Amino acid sequence: MERIVKVISKIYEGAFHFLLYLAASLTIFLIALVCASVFVRRTPFAIGWAIEASEYIMLLVTFFGAGWVLRNGGHINVDVLLNVMPRRSKEVYQGILYSIVTVLCLIFTIVGISTAWEAYVAGTLHVKVYSFPKWILILLIPLGGFFLFVESSKITWRLFSKKAVLVVDDEADVLETIQGLLTDYRVDTAMDFQTAAAKMKGKAYDAVILDIMGVRGFDLLKMCVEKGFPAIMLTAHAMNPGALKESMQGGAVSFVPKEKMEGIHAYVEDIVSAGRREARIRFYLRLGPYFDHRFGSQWDRAESFWAEARRAVEARSQRGSSDSRTKPSAPHGA
């Protein structure tokens, strides 16, 4: 099934980009045609079909490129309204909006196919300077509508299927920074133990980011383990081998210094996409050299739970496939 989905996706992307390049080529041709038509219009070489051709080209460009415009956020949005909305209200509003757009695009596609079929059966002609079967012109509508439907469906799915992340820290600027770094996720925040505990009791999270000092981070880590929430420990004041050991033995997936906070999206993405075991290995790959510098080269030798990560790093190094984001020059700890 997964293979079939990949094949369909590949065909779709091929058609999507073919129409995009065709629209771009037609746009260039349209510019050239209009310029040429203006230059020769008072000469014996006047291009009599230029105006009608321009109309058709603009139709083609509109419907061929509509899906790409939607995918890249080039559609019209009421920013004045969105800018005054709270973050969560904005997500709900956009989810509802794109759900409506998806339904309308589906109707647009179905009605377009039906109308084109009726014109084909009736043999209706489009008569102007040049005449041709009308269904060919009408078929542009469901073609563009189909790509709009697929792209709006994908946007709707992303909006409603965002993974939930809880961030707990007693510093408001840290919470604000992480929210800005995790725009692909639904982010809840808490500034103390009680608020965080209440949120974890009432909702499931795909990842929890915990400060250690000031919010009873290790107690919250125990709650995360009990509830099955993958946890990332984020700290500045507890940056020491003891806190790292307690975090990892307590069940944390990653232990990230606040000075490395700009990369938090990658650690969350590892948990969501690759699972806890692989996420811990990738964490070791990324921050191993940092801990070498902070704690000395033997920081990971005293604990048996780093053995799997070391073996994975060594195996990947032997295959020549080290993590592209950190690019370690040699197996860490070797």
NULUM-814399 format. One line per 8 residues: number of its first residue (from 0); their letters; for each residue x, y, z of C-alpha. Coordinates in Angstrom, 3 decimals. Layout:
NUM = A = X:Y:Z; ...
This chain:
0 = MERIVKVI = 0.000:0.000:0.000; 2.815:2.391:0.906; 4.458:1.718:-2.452; 1.216:2.492:-4.297; 0.868:5.765:-2.403; 4.446:6.721:-3.346; 3.807:5.947:-7.021; 0.579:7.988:-7.026
8 = SKIYEGAF = 2.356:10.836:-5.232; 5.180:10.768:-7.769; 2.734:10.868:-10.694; 0.826:13.726:-9.079; 3.977:15.761:-8.447; 5.132:15.125:-12.023; 1.831:16.403:-13.462; 1.782:19.291:-10.963
16 = HFLLYLAA = 5.220:20.549:-11.989; 4.656:19.884:-15.689; 1.643:22.205:-15.649; 3.611:24.731:-13.613; 6.462:24.831:-16.143; 3.928:24.946:-18.963; 2.217:27.930:-17.301; 5.579:29.683:-16.930
24 = SLTIFLIA = 6.424:29.020:-20.592; 3.022:30.290:-21.717; 3.496:33.446:-19.642; 6.789:34.164:-21.385; 5.170:33.466:-24.748; 2.265:35.774:-23.863; 4.636:38.638:-23.053; 6.471:38.122:-26.325
32 = LVCASVFV = 3.212:37.877:-28.264; 1.781:41.104:-26.819; 5.015:43.001:-27.470; 5.223:41.701:-31.025; 1.564:42.499:-31.642; 2.047:46.103:-30.510; 5.133:46.612:-32.688; 3.583:45.248:-35.904
40 = RRTPFAIG = -0.051:46.260:-35.482; 0.167:49.123:-38.060; 2.136:47.060:-40.556; 1.113:44.408:-43.109; 2.395:41.829:-40.593; -0.256:42.553:-37.916; -1.050:39.490:-35.802; -4.834:39.182:-36.063
48 = WAIEASEY = -5.124:36.251:-33.699; -3.048:37.792:-30.883; -5.975:39.090:-28.777; -7.909:35.828:-28.836; -4.751:33.791:-28.213; -3.937:36.046:-25.247; -7.359:35.314:-23.705; -6.828:31.562:-23.951
56 = IMLLVTFF = -3.271:31.747:-22.654; -4.392:33.708:-19.584; -7.010:31.040:-18.900; -4.417:28.279:-19.241; -1.908:30.049:-16.993; -4.575:30.685:-14.340; -5.765:27.095:-14.097; -2.345:25.469:-14.622
64 = GAGWVLRN = -0.714:27.551:-11.894; -3.540:27.790:-9.348; -2.406:24.768:-7.322; 1.164:26.048:-7.096; -0.011:29.463:-5.906; -2.074:27.830:-3.146; 0.790:25.531:-2.113; 3.163:28.484:-1.757
72 = GGHINVDV = 0.774:30.712:0.174; 0.227:33.128:-2.695; -3.540:33.279:-2.214; -5.291:36.279:-0.720; -5.585:36.239:3.068; -7.262:38.644:5.466; -4.091:39.418:7.426; -5.739:42.203:9.419
80 = LLNVMPRR = -8.048:39.632:10.983; -5.374:36.962:11.476; -2.926:39.379:13.103; -5.291:40.168:15.994; -6.265:36.551:16.660; -4.698:34.474:19.444; -2.460:31.674:18.160; -4.932:28.850:18.846
88 = SKEVYQGI = -7.907:30.785:17.421; -5.869:31.490:14.290; -5.184:27.770:13.783; -8.851:26.874:14.236; -9.948:29.661:11.890; -7.513:28.556:9.180; -8.502:24.914:9.614; -12.193:25.737:9.140
96 = LYSIVTVL = -11.418:28.064:6.228; -9.362:25.492:4.332; -11.951:22.803:5.037; -14.542:24.970:3.285; -12.105:25.680:0.436; -11.453:21.940:0.026; -15.161:21.162:-0.261; -15.715:24.016:-2.734
104 = CLIFTIVG = -12.784:22.889:-4.881; -14.172:19.349:-4.958; -17.565:20.660:-6.079; -15.798:22.886:-8.594; -13.982:19.855:-10.038; -17.035:17.572:-10.191; -19.293:20.208:-11.779; -16.546:21.087:-14.260
112 = ISTAWEAY = -16.153:17.462:-15.360; -19.928:17.090:-15.685; -20.243:20.280:-17.757; -17.334:19.326:-20.004; -18.883:15.887:-20.584; -22.246:17.426:-21.493; -20.540:19.749:-23.997; -18.638:16.796:-25.463
120 = VAGTLHVK = -21.802:14.685:-25.884; -23.719:17.619:-27.390; -20.847:18.483:-29.731; -21.072:22.154:-28.774; -18.581:24.430:-30.516; -16.826:27.462:-29.083; -17.185:30.003:-31.875; -15.075:33.121:-32.115
128 = VYSFPKWI = -12.304:33.939:-34.594; -11.366:30.294:-34.339; -13.828:27.501:-33.578; -13.133:24.326:-31.631; -15.088:21.927:-29.371; -16.273:23.789:-26.269; -15.519:20.870:-23.918; -11.790:21.449:-24.419
136 = LILLIPLG = -12.110:24.939:-22.941; -14.418:23.823:-20.122; -12.059:20.979:-19.181; -9.609:23.573:-17.855; -11.979:24.185:-14.951; -11.895:20.680:-13.392; -8.200:20.349:-14.217; -7.317:23.416:-12.168
144 = GFFLFVES = -9.993:22.534:-9.612; -8.482:19.096:-9.043; -5.055:20.488:-8.130; -6.665:23.136:-5.937; -8.656:20.382:-4.189; -5.556:18.270:-3.520; -3.450:21.199:-2.301; -6.194:22.597:-0.047
152 = SKITWRLF = -6.768:19.068:1.328; -3.077:18.815:2.222; -3.137:22.199:3.960; -6.282:21.235:5.893; -4.713:17.944:6.943; -1.573:19.699:8.197; -3.631:22.203:10.178; -5.762:19.575:11.899
160 = SKKAVLVV = -3.086:16.905:12.316; -0.416:19.062:13.935; 1.382:17.209:16.706; 0.887:18.569:20.215; 3.883:19.761:22.245; 3.921:21.013:25.830; 6.708:23.420:26.825; 7.343:24.034:30.527
168 = DDEADVLE = 9.680:26.813:31.648; 9.506:29.560:34.236; 10.930:32.142:31.800; 8.344:33.757:29.513; 10.922:34.684:26.852; 12.019:31.040:26.563; 8.413:29.928:26.035; 7.909:32.618:23.409
176 = TIQGLLTD = 11.121:31.669:21.600; 10.244:27.966:21.467; 6.740:28.751:20.231; 8.325:30.686:17.390; 10.629:27.764:16.591; 7.838:25.160:16.608; 5.326:26.718:14.242; 4.641:23.281:12.704
184 = YRVDTAMD = 3.230:22.050:16.022; 0.380:22.849:18.374; 2.265:24.293:21.327; 0.886:24.516:24.868; 2.899:26.282:27.553; 3.153:26.251:31.326; 5.303:28.294:33.705; 5.043:26.128:36.822
192 = FQTAAAKM = 4.701:22.537:37.970; 1.010:22.708:38.866; -0.088:24.115:35.498; 2.049:21.609:33.590; 0.785:18.673:35.657; -2.830:19.719:35.101; -2.298:19.978:31.336; -0.636:16.572:31.175
200 = KGKAYDAV = -3.515:15.018:33.074; -6.088:16.454:30.693; -4.383:16.069:27.316; -2.042:13.771:25.384; 1.215:15.180:24.020; 3.525:13.933:21.289; 6.481:15.583:23.031; 7.106:17.534:26.243
208 = ILDIMGVR = 9.952:20.014:26.661; 10.884:20.476:30.311; 13.037:23.000:32.089; 14.750:21.408:35.101; 15.162:24.249:37.564; 12.163:26.250:38.781; 9.409:23.917:37.543; 10.378:20.608:39.260
216 = GFDLLKMC = 11.469:19.216:35.936; 12.427:15.767:37.205; 9.032:15.312:38.857; 7.368:16.255:35.584; 9.676:13.815:33.788; 8.308:11.011:35.975; 4.781:12.007:34.977; 5.809:11.983:31.313
224 = VEKGFPAI = 7.188:8.460:31.624; 4.018:7.283:33.396; 1.847:8.737:30.651; 4.105:7.721:27.773; 5.001:11.263:26.686; 8.527:11.569:25.190; 10.433:14.246:27.114; 13.214:16.643:26.193
232 = MLTAHAMN = 15.035:18.245:29.099; 16.016:21.877:28.435; 18.351:23.535:30.890; 20.889:26.259:31.536; 21.579:26.137:35.286; 21.560:22.331:35.563; 24.104:21.787:32.797; 26.258:19.158:34.512
240 = PGALKESM = 26.986:15.421:34.145; 24.789:14.575:37.131; 21.691:16.232:35.682; 22.367:14.627:32.290; 22.663:11.190:33.906; 19.513:11.662:36.009; 17.574:12.875:32.965; 18.520:9.990:30.711
248 = QGGAVSFV = 18.119:7.334:33.403; 14.777:8.892:34.272; 13.530:8.271:30.719; 14.239:11.548:28.873; 14.949:11.283:25.166; 17.184:14.359:24.874; 19.037:16.770:27.160; 19.421:20.118:25.404
256 = PKEKMEGI = 21.361:23.140:26.695; 19.439:26.397:26.351; 22.316:27.845:24.361; 21.471:25.181:21.725; 17.753:25.957:21.889; 17.622:27.207:18.287; 17.813:23.563:17.161; 14.855:22.385:19.275
264 = HAYVEDIV = 12.700:21.776:16.177; 15.088:19.027:15.048; 14.874:17.201:18.404; 11.078:17.329:18.431; 10.946:16.231:14.795; 13.182:13.241:15.604; 10.768:12.120:18.320; 7.678:12.545:16.141
272 = SAGRREAR = 9.077:11.017:12.957; 11.666:8.489:14.111; 10.614:7.334:17.583; 12.365:7.464:20.946; 15.195:5.020:20.298; 16.313:6.673:17.070; 15.733:10.143:18.565; 18.118:9.379:21.436
280 = IRFYLRLG = 20.765:8.166:18.986; 20.391:11.314:16.889; 20.593:13.434:20.044; 23.878:11.680:20.884; 25.149:12.356:17.379; 24.308:16.053:17.486; 25.381:16.965:20.996; 28.112:14.391:21.697
288 = PYFDHRFG = 30.900:16.789:20.652; 29.337:19.567:22.768; 29.337:17.349:25.866; 32.912:16.280:25.091; 33.860:19.934:25.343; 31.793:20.629:28.484; 32.284:17.408:30.458; 35.427:15.822:29.017
296 = SQWDRAES = 35.774:13.014:26.474; 34.844:10.269:28.954; 31.427:11.643:29.940; 29.571:8.791:28.195; 31.830:5.912:29.274; 30.529:5.476:32.798; 26.930:4.759:31.795; 25.898:1.570:30.021
304 = FWAEARRA = 22.821:3.196:28.432; 25.107:5.108:26.030; 26.535:1.847:24.646; 23.779:1.457:22.035; 24.246:5.028:20.860; 28.017:4.535:20.577; 27.551:1.345:18.582; 25.096:3.086:16.256
312 = VEARSQRG = 27.505:5.980:15.680; 30.365:3.607:14.963; 28.245:1.562:12.539; 27.086:4.670:10.693; 30.620:5.993:10.525; 31.800:2.726:8.996; 29.045:2.960:6.376; 30.025:6.563:5.674
320 = SSDSRTKP = 26.555:7.804:6.561; 26.989:10.110:9.529; 24.229:12.569:10.398; 24.239:15.318:7.745; 23.263:18.030:10.195; 26.211:17.509:12.560; 28.689:15.783:10.271; 30.947:14.351:13.038
328 = SAPHGA = 34.436:13.754:11.714; 34.855:10.502:13.638; 32.756:8.118:15.742; 31.965:9.936:18.968; 33.740:8.471:21.958; 35.997:6.289:19.785
